[in-house]
Amino acid sequence: MVFKKRKLKRIWRSFLVVVLLLMTLPIAVYASDANYIGTIRITDNGTTAVDVFVPFYLDTSSLIAGGYVTSSLNNTNIQTHAGADIAYMPAISDNTLWSVYVPSILASSSLDYPLYIGGTTDMEGKIRYFPGAAGMNVTDSAGIELGDNFTFSFAGFIDTDNGTNKNLVEKGKDFRVFVSGTTSGNITAAIGFGDDFTTDEWTDVGTGIHITIADERLDYDSIRGTGDNRTYYDLTSISDTEWRLDYTFHPTSHPVDDGNIFAFGLWSSLGNFDGYANDAIIVILKDAPNNVSLRQWDGGAFTGSAGIPIVHGTTYYTTLARESSTNCTLSLYSDVGRVTHIAGSPVSLLVPATVTTLRYFRHRISLV
C-alpha cells in the first residue's frame, strides 16, 4: 500500500455552511439522472485552509422516509465547484450531521458544491468514512470475522505523522493496520500478536518486570536474586515451523559482572528459568560480558548461540525468527528499517523439530 502523506483535519469554527435544496421539480443534472440538486455553500471566515472536512446538517432519515434517497444513499453525490466528484460522509440514520472534504479554500472566500440526490441509478459517489480523532468501535460479531482469506482497501488521506496508538484497523492484538510510532510516513500491516504498550493486558508475577503505560514500554526493574519476577502474555498457539518477532530493545544499566541473566521470548510453559524442563526459544541478555544470544530448550535440554556484543544506552531494532522447524535466527539492527546489522549480527541456532507449542510470550530474570 502506498499512501500520500497529507493531514485531514476537522474544522468547525472557521466555516459557515449553508445547504440550499431545490426540490420542487425533478431536474436531470447529473450523468446518472439525479432527480434533485442542492447547493452546499462553504464560507471560510478565517485563514486559508487545506485538506479539511467540513460538517453540515442534513436529515438522512427524512430523506429516506420521503423517498428522495435509498437507504444505502447510493443515489447521492457531491461535486466540487469545478465539477469533480468529492469525498463526503453522509449522516447515519437518526443523525443529521454530514461532512464533505474540502481540498483547499482561500481565506474569506466561499465555495459552492452541488449536491445531487434521487433517481434510480447508482451515482458512484465518493462516500467515505471520516473517523476523526476518536475512531470507530464495533461490537465483535461473527459476521465481520476475517476468515482465512480477506482484503482490506483504504482510500483517502491519512495523517502519517508518527505517533502511538494510531490504528486504521485494530482487532485486539491479533491484526492491526497502523501508523508507525517511530518513522513518519510508514504504515504497517501486522497479522499476529502486536503491542505498543498503551494498555496492559499482560499477567505479572512479582513487580520487577512490568508494562509502564506512561512510557509505552516494558520495563525490567529487578536483578537476579530479588525474587520471582516475570510477566507473560498467552498467545494460545503459534506455528511450530515459522514465525517472526520484531521489537525495539533499549538496555540501560545493571550491576556489572554480577551474573545477571535477563530472558525473553516464546515458551511452552510458565516454569521457572532456572531448571526449566520444557520447550522454549528465547533471547538471553547477559552482563558478563554484555551481549545477547539465542537459547533453545527441548524438554529441558538446552543449547545456545554465539553472543552479539551490545552497548548500554543504545537502541537496537531486533528480530527473533523461527525460519523452519529446525532453525532460528536472532538479528540486531541499528536502524528502524532493519537493514543494517550491528557487529556480530545475525546469529543462528539449530532447533530440534520437537520444540513445539510455544504459546507464552514471556519476560523473566534468573532467580539465582
HELIX and SHEET records of a PDB file:
HELIX    1   1 THR A   60  ALA A   65  1                                   6    
HELIX    2   2 ALA A  142  ILE A  144  5                                   3    
HELIX    3   3 ILE A  213  ASP A  215  5                                   3    
SHEET    1   A 4 LYS A   9  ARG A  10  0                                        
SHEET    2   A 4 ALA A  49  TYR A  57  1                                        
SHEET    3   A 4 LEU A  97  ILE A 105 -1                                        
SHEET    4   A 4 TYR A  88  MET A  89 -1                                        
SHEET    1   B 4 PHE A  15  LEU A  22  0                                        
SHEET    2   B 4 TYR A  36  ASP A  44 -1                                        
SHEET    3   B 4 SER A 109  ILE A 117 -1                                        
SHEET    4   B 4 THR A  76  ILE A  78 -1                                        
SHEET    1   C 3 ASN A 167  LYS A 171  0                                        
SHEET    2   C 3 PHE A 175  VAL A 179 -1                                        
SHEET    3   C 3 ILE A 187  ILE A 191 -1                                        
SHEET    1   D 7 THR A 203  VAL A 205  0                                        
SHEET    2   D 7 ARG A 230  ASP A 234 -1                                        
SHEET    3   D 7 TYR A 360  ILE A 365 -1                                        
SHEET    4   D 7 ILE A 261  TRP A 267 -1                                        
SHEET    5   D 7 ALA A 280  ASP A 287 -1                                        
SHEET    6   D 7 ASN A 290  ASP A 298 -1                                        
SHEET    7   D 7 ALA A 301  GLY A 304 -1                                        
SHEET    1   E 7 THR A 203  VAL A 205  0                                        
SHEET    2   E 7 ARG A 230  ASP A 234 -1                                        
SHEET    3   E 7 TYR A 360  ILE A 365 -1                                        
SHEET    4   E 7 ILE A 261  TRP A 267 -1                                        
SHEET    5   E 7 ALA A 280  ASP A 287 -1                                        
SHEET    6   E 7 ASN A 290  ASP A 298 -1                                        
SHEET    7   E 7 ILE A 308  PRO A 309 -1                                        
SHEET    1   F 2 ILE A 209  THR A 212  0                                        
SHEET    2   F 2 ARG A 217  TYR A 220 -1                                        
SHEET    1   G 4 TRP A 243  PHE A 249  0                                        
SHEET    2   G 4 TYR A 316  SER A 324 -1                                        
SHEET    3   G 4 ASN A 327  TYR A 333 -1                                        
SHEET    4   G 4 VAL A 347  LEU A 350 -1                                        
END                                                                             
